[in-house]
């Protein structure tokens, strides 16, 4: 199943015939096979699939962290496949946010310094009103002077999400963002990400294997063997589990 090629910038990110090959000979792996899919602005989308289905590869290519073997991937109307490494670095810094399973916080910096680090590196002043709104949304106003080791895992991940949001990027990619959290912290984080989309107008694309996590999103895209095979709109845990069962996942 292949979606029609997106041609409108109502998509925060999209791919056209995205193909990614690793290795050669006996180590040859076709991780993505002509995937055409779009992710709309202002929506919370999830990518799911069995282990080895290509979901993280798709996200990394869409985020400019890896290059496609063929096809194209876009952030808004910018074709990443035509950009130099320097241009990709600038694009990732200015228009893309990242949240990963490992929180990737700098241990010597405070929560606030970690949140504003990307803008500090770019020598840009943050939009104070937006930054204040993000900090209020993550609920850590009283922890901003604390360093990562003084925060719980859930609080550290909130700092990581706030850092991804602080520059108001075009899109936020989240790769298993609740993988290192307990069930309570995971629920709080997913509720916050839902709030960030619904109330703050962010766009989030998340990779997860968790059907309950996926139920917080607006749409779930399923991959299998590197191909787009299905999608569920307005997902519930039950709908996602049913779709996964039909895939044999």
C-alpha positions as CSV (number, residue, x, y, z in Angstrom):
1,X,0.0,0.0,0.0
2,X,1.5,3.3,-1.1
3,X,0.1,6.8,-0.3
4,X,-0.2,9.3,-3.1
5,X,2.9,11.5,-3.4
6,X,2.4,14.5,-1.1
7,X,2.9,17.8,-3.0
8,X,1.7,20.3,-0.4
9,X,3.5,22.1,2.4
10,X,0.6,21.3,4.7
11,X,3.1,18.4,5.4
12,X,5.7,19.2,8.0
13,X,7.7,16.4,6.5
14,X,7.2,13.8,3.8
15,X,9.1,11.3,1.6
16,X,8.8,10.2,-2.0
17,X,9.9,6.8,-3.0
18,X,12.4,6.7,-0.1
19,X,14.7,3.8,-0.4
20,X,17.6,2.9,1.9
21,X,20.1,0.1,1.4
22,X,22.8,-1.0,3.8
23,X,25.8,-3.2,3.0
24,X,26.4,-5.4,-0.1
25,X,26.7,-9.0,-1.0
26,X,25.9,-11.3,2.0
27,X,25.4,-8.2,4.3
28,X,23.0,-6.5,1.8
29,X,19.8,-5.2,3.6
30,X,17.1,-3.1,1.9
31,X,15.9,-1.2,5.0
32,X,13.4,1.0,3.1
33,X,11.6,0.1,-0.1
34,X,10.1,3.1,-2.0
35,X,8.2,4.6,1.0
36,X,6.0,7.5,0.1
37,X,4.4,9.0,3.2
38,X,3.6,12.5,4.6
39,X,3.2,13.9,8.1
40,X,0.9,16.8,8.5
41,X,1.6,20.0,10.4
42,X,0.1,20.3,13.9
43,X,-0.5,16.6,14.3
44,X,1.0,13.8,16.5
45,X,2.0,10.9,14.3
46,X,3.5,7.5,15.2
47,X,5.5,5.1,13.1
48,X,5.3,1.4,14.2
49,X,6.3,-2.0,12.9
50,X,8.1,-5.1,13.8
51,X,11.8,-5.1,14.7
52,X,13.8,-4.5,11.5
53,X,10.8,-3.0,9.7
54,X,12.7,0.2,8.9
55,X,10.8,2.6,11.3
56,X,13.9,4.1,12.9
57,X,15.7,4.2,9.5
58,X,12.8,6.2,8.1
59,X,12.9,8.6,11.0
60,X,16.7,9.1,10.8
61,X,16.5,9.8,7.1
62,X,13.6,12.2,7.4
63,X,15.5,14.0,10.2
64,X,18.6,14.4,8.1
65,X,20.7,12.1,10.3
66,X,21.1,9.5,7.5
67,X,20.9,9.7,3.7
68,X,18.6,7.8,1.5
69,X,20.0,5.5,-1.2
70,X,17.4,6.9,-3.6
71,X,14.2,8.9,-3.5
72,X,13.6,12.1,-1.6
73,X,12.7,13.3,1.9
74,X,11.5,16.8,2.7
75,X,11.1,19.1,5.7
76,X,8.3,21.4,4.5
77,X,9.4,22.1,0.9
78,X,13.1,21.6,1.5
79,X,14.5,18.6,-0.2
80,X,17.1,17.1,2.2
81,X,18.7,14.9,-0.4
82,X,19.9,18.0,-2.3
83,X,21.5,19.6,0.7
84,X,25.2,19.6,1.7
85,X,26.3,18.4,5.1
86,X,26.7,22.0,6.3
87,X,23.2,22.9,5.1
88,X,21.8,19.7,6.8
89,X,23.5,20.7,10.0
90,X,21.9,24.2,9.8
91,X,18.5,22.7,9.0
92,X,18.6,20.3,11.9
93,X,19.6,23.1,14.2
94,X,17.0,25.6,13.0
95,X,14.0,23.6,11.9
96,X,14.1,20.1,13.5
97,X,13.8,19.0,17.1
98,X,14.9,15.7,18.4
99,X,13.9,13.5,21.4
100,X,15.6,10.2,21.9
101,X,15.3,7.3,24.3
102,X,18.6,8.3,25.9
103,X,18.0,11.8,27.2
104,X,21.3,13.2,25.9
105,X,21.4,16.0,28.5
106,X,24.7,17.7,29.4
107,X,25.4,16.7,33.0
108,X,27.2,19.9,34.0
109,X,24.4,22.2,32.7
110,X,21.2,23.1,34.5
111,X,17.8,22.1,33.2
112,X,17.3,25.6,31.8
113,X,20.8,25.6,30.2
114,X,20.1,22.2,28.6
115,X,16.8,23.5,27.3
116,X,18.4,26.6,25.6
117,X,21.6,24.9,24.6
118,X,20.8,24.6,20.8
119,X,20.0,28.3,20.6
120,X,23.1,29.1,22.6
121,X,25.2,27.1,20.1
122,X,23.5,29.0,17.3
123,X,24.1,32.3,19.1
124,X,20.4,33.1,18.9
125,X,18.3,34.6,21.6
126,X,15.2,32.6,22.5
127,X,11.7,33.9,22.1
128,X,11.1,34.5,25.8
129,X,7.3,34.3,25.6
130,X,7.5,30.9,23.8
131,X,10.2,29.7,26.1
132,X,8.2,30.6,29.1
133,X,5.2,28.8,27.6
134,X,7.3,25.6,27.0
135,X,8.7,25.7,30.5
136,X,5.3,26.1,32.0
137,X,4.0,23.2,29.8
138,X,6.7,20.8,31.0
139,X,5.9,21.7,34.6
140,X,9.5,22.1,35.7
141,X,9.6,25.8,36.6
142,X,10.8,25.0,40.1
143,X,13.6,22.7,38.8
144,X,15.3,24.9,36.2
145,X,18.4,25.3,38.3
146,X,18.8,21.6,38.9
147,X,21.3,19.5,37.0
148,X,20.3,16.2,35.3
149,X,21.4,14.0,38.2
150,X,19.1,15.9,40.5
151,X,16.1,15.1,38.3
152,X,14.0,11.9,38.0
153,X,14.0,10.1,34.6
154,X,10.6,11.5,33.8
155,X,11.8,15.0,34.6
156,X,15.0,14.5,32.5
157,X,12.9,13.5,29.5
158,X,10.7,16.5,30.0
159,X,13.8,18.7,29.8
160,X,14.7,16.8,26.6
161,X,11.3,17.5,25.1
162,X,11.4,21.1,26.1
163,X,14.9,21.4,24.5
164,X,13.4,20.0,21.3
165,X,10.6,22.5,21.4
166,X,12.4,25.6,22.6
167,X,13.4,26.9,19.1
168,X,9.8,26.2,17.8
169,X,11.0,23.8,15.1
170,X,9.1,22.8,12.0
171,X,8.9,19.3,13.3
172,X,10.0,17.2,16.3
173,X,11.1,13.6,15.8
174,X,10.9,11.3,18.9
175,X,12.6,7.9,18.8
176,X,11.2,5.6,21.5
177,X,11.0,8.7,23.9
178,X,9.4,6.7,26.7
179,X,11.6,3.6,26.4
180,X,13.7,4.4,29.5
181,X,10.7,5.6,31.7
182,X,8.5,3.7,34.2
183,X,4.8,3.5,33.4
184,X,3.8,6.6,35.4
185,X,6.6,8.8,33.9
186,X,5.8,7.4,30.4
187,X,2.1,8.3,30.8
188,X,3.0,11.8,31.9
189,X,5.4,12.3,29.0
190,X,2.9,11.1,26.4
191,X,0.2,13.4,27.9
192,X,2.7,16.3,27.7
193,X,3.5,15.5,24.1
194,X,-0.2,15.3,23.3
195,X,-0.6,18.7,25.0
196,X,2.3,20.1,23.0
197,X,0.5,19.2,19.7
198,X,-3.1,20.0,20.7
199,X,-2.5,23.2,22.7
200,X,0.9,24.5,21.5
201,X,0.7,23.7,17.8
202,X,3.8,21.5,17.6
203,X,4.2,18.7,15.1
204,X,5.6,15.4,16.5
205,X,6.5,12.2,14.7
206,X,7.3,9.3,17.2
207,X,8.7,5.9,16.7
208,X,7.5,3.4,19.3
209,X,6.7,-0.3,19.7
210,X,4.1,0.4,22.4
211,X,0.4,0.3,21.4
212,X,-0.6,2.4,24.4
213,X,1.9,5.1,23.6
214,X,0.7,5.1,20.0
215,X,-2.9,5.7,21.2
216,X,-1.9,9.2,22.3
217,X,-1.3,10.1,18.7
218,X,-3.6,11.2,15.8
219,X,-2.4,8.7,13.3
220,X,-0.3,5.5,13.2
221,X,1.7,4.5,10.1
222,X,2.8,0.9,9.9
223,X,5.9,-0.4,8.2
224,X,6.9,-4.0,7.5
225,X,10.0,-5.2,5.7
226,X,10.8,-1.6,4.8
227,X,7.4,-0.9,3.1
228,X,4.4,1.2,4.1
229,X,1.7,-1.3,4.7
230,X,-1.1,0.3,6.7
231,X,-2.3,3.2,8.8
232,X,-4.8,3.8,11.6
233,X,-6.4,7.2,12.1
234,X,-7.6,8.2,15.6
235,X,-5.9,5.2,17.1
236,X,-6.9,3.4,20.3
237,X,-4.8,0.8,22.0
238,X,-7.2,-1.8,20.8
239,X,-7.1,-0.6,17.1
240,X,-3.3,-0.6,17.2
241,X,-3.0,-4.0,18.7
242,X,-5.5,-5.3,16.1
243,X,-3.5,-3.8,13.3
244,X,-0.3,-5.3,14.7
245,X,-1.9,-8.7,15.1
246,X,-3.0,-8.7,11.4
247,X,0.7,-7.9,10.5
248,X,1.8,-10.8,12.6
249,X,3.8,-8.4,14.8
